[in-house]
């Protein structure tokens, strides 16, 4: 069992509630105090507004909750309505020589991070990476004339001005045991949900999650299989395919915050999954994915972009798409309208 699995089993107990890691309580208290001081300090010296709407999509827990697919969906929805969105990201796992770094199809995930590269490939919108997200947002406005900025993660990055905050809560795991790091998975206290503009539940919330969040859950979101991908010979573009491998045995590969969510999706498609979970943002080597050479290997798009240099013909990437109710889009549309009216 990896250290990540060890913590997850204690942070997300199966029957709800659960015990915190009491020996780490002093560290939790210290983390809470430092987090609160940082928030207050930023509130006293708020960042300067940007000339375009800035929509931050994030969560208050560590690990995946579905925020990146939601960013991709918002980018698609905005493009369909004639807007020119751009995406900013911290670029976790990447180390570029200089920032802000513009992601291209030729970018390497070790430079820009896996999620920014995936977002650029599936959305086609400009993606800019920088530890200073305000710097990245200004670059998108100046060089690409973006009229809406989407921030993939960054709910806790108070240096970035935002006009709309969307928090994604995992419908199955919720807020875990309700404790802050390192005793629990929370990066901010549960009361933070009351200050954001929209709370999205990724997946149907179970009983424990409803008890934790209650009326704060605004909209449900489902992640549905969208299309299959395989990388072209040039290794910088993908073939979008309407169908993938025949349902049957497969090796499911996932280095995301919650691999079991992906494995469950594959089983719903009829596959008999041999689970191959890895730590979030894991950098693969070819040897790690050479299982038997015949059985299809199916991975997430986030993982596929890290494997394109040694892509094999029996490997497949499954893209998922976020589905939300019309009321969600109406609320975002109203926000954009109000922002435009205020600017006039």
C-alpha positions, 0 to 999 in steps of 0.5 A, spaced: 500 500 500 502 506 498 502 512 502 497 515 498 492 509 499 494 509 507 492 516 508 486 516 503 483 510 507 483 514 513 481 520 510 475 517 506 472 512 511 467 507 507 462 508 513 462 516 513 465 519 519 471 516 521 477 517 526 482 523 524 489 521 525 490 524 532 497 524 533 497 529 527 492 534 530 497 539 532 499 539 525 492 540 523 491 546 528 498 549 525 495 548 518 488 551 519 492 557 523 496 558 517 491 558 512 486 562 516 492 568 516 494 567 509 486 568 507 486 574 512 492 577 509 490 576 502 483 579 504 486 586 506 490 587 500 486 584 494 488 583 487 487 588 482 481 586 478 482 584 471 478 587 465 475 580 463 471 575 467 475 570 471 472 563 473 475 559 478 474 552 478 477 548 484 475 544 490 477 544 498 479 537 498 486 534 496 485 529 490 481 529 484 473 531 484 472 532 477 474 540 476 479 539 470 473 536 466 468 541 468 474 546 466 474 543 459 466 543 458 466 550 460 471 552 455 467 548 450 460 551 452 464 558 451 467 557 444 460 555 442 457 561 444 462 565 440 467 567 446 474 566 446 476 563 453 483 561 455 485 557 461 490 558 466 494 553 470 499 552 476 502 546 471 503 541 477 509 536 475 512 541 470 518 545 470 518 550 465 525 554 464 521 561 464 514 563 465 508 564 463 509 558 459 504 557 453 502 550 452 502 547 445 501 540 442 509 540 442 509 541 449 512 536 454 508 534 460 515 535 464 515 542 462 507 544 463 504 539 467 499 533 465 493 537 466 494 543 462 497 539 456 491 535 456 486 541 456 489 544 450 489 538 446 482 536 448 479 543 448 483 547 443 483 553 447 490 557 449 492 554 455 498 558 459 501 556 465 505 559 471 505 559 478 503 566 478 496 565 475 495 573 474 501 573 470 498 567 466 491 570 465 494 577 463 498 573 458 492 570 455 488 577 455 494 580 451 497 575 446 490 571 445 485 577 446 481 572 451 475 575 453 474 569 459 479 566 463 478 559 466 482 557 472 483 550 473 484 549 480 486 555 484 480 556 489 486 557 494 490 561 490 488 568 493 493 572 489 488 571 482 482 576 482 476 572 480 469 574 478 466 567 479 468 561 484 465 554 482 467 549 487 467 541 485 465 536 491 466 529 490 459 526 490 462 519 493 467 521 498 465 528 499 469 532 505 472 525 507 472 525 515 471 533 515 478 534 518 484 539 515 490 537 512 494 532 515 488 529 519 484 529 513 483 531 506 481 538 507 485 544 504 480 549 507 474 548 512 467 546 510 465 553 511 468 555 505 463 552 501 458 558 503 463 563 500 463 560 493 458 562 488 456 555 485 457 548 488 457 542 484 457 535 486 461 530 481 456 524 481 450 523 485 451 525 492 451 519 497 447 520 504 454 522 508 455 527 503 448 530 503 449 530 511 456 534 510 454 539 505 446 539 505 443 545 501 450 547 499 450 543 493 447 547 487 448 542 481 449 535 480 455 533 475 456 527 471 462 524 467 460 521 461 465 517 456 465 522 450 470 519 445 476 514 444 483 517 442 489 514 440 496 518 438 498 519 431 505 517 429 507 525 430 505 523 437 503 531 438 495 529 435 490 524 437 485 520 433 478 521 435 475 515 434 467 513 435 468 506 438 474 503 442 476 496 443 471 491 444 469 490 451 472 484 455 479 484 459 483 490 459 488 493 463 485 500 466 491 505 468 489 511 472 494 516 475 489 521 478 486 523 484 481 517 485 482 512 480 476 507 482 472 512 479 475 511 472 475 503 473 468 504 475 466 507 468 470 502 464 466 496 468 460 500 466 462 500 459 462 492 459 470 491 460 473 486 465 478 491 468 485 489 471 486 495 475 493 498 475 492 505 479 498 509 480 499 516 484 496 522 482 501 525 476 505 519 476 510 520 470 510 513 467 516 509 464 515 504 458 516 498 462 511 500 467 505 499 462 508 493 458 503 488 461 502 482 456 503 485 450 496 483 447 490 485 452 488 492 451 491 498 455 485 503 457 488 510 460 485 517 462 487 522 457 491 525 463 495 519 463 495 518 455 499 525 454 505 522 458 505 516 454 505 519 447 513 518 446 512 511 447 505 509 445 503 502 443 497 500 438 493 496 443 493 502 448 487 507 448 485 513 452 478 514 454 475 522 454 470 523 459 465 529 458 462 533 464 454 533 463 451 539 467 443 541 468 441 547 464 440 551 470 448 551 471 449 554 464 444 559 465 447 561 472 454 562 468 451 566 462 447 571 467 454 572 471 457 574 464 452 578 462 452 582 469 459 583 468 459 586 461 453 590 463 458 593 469 463 594 464 459 599 460 
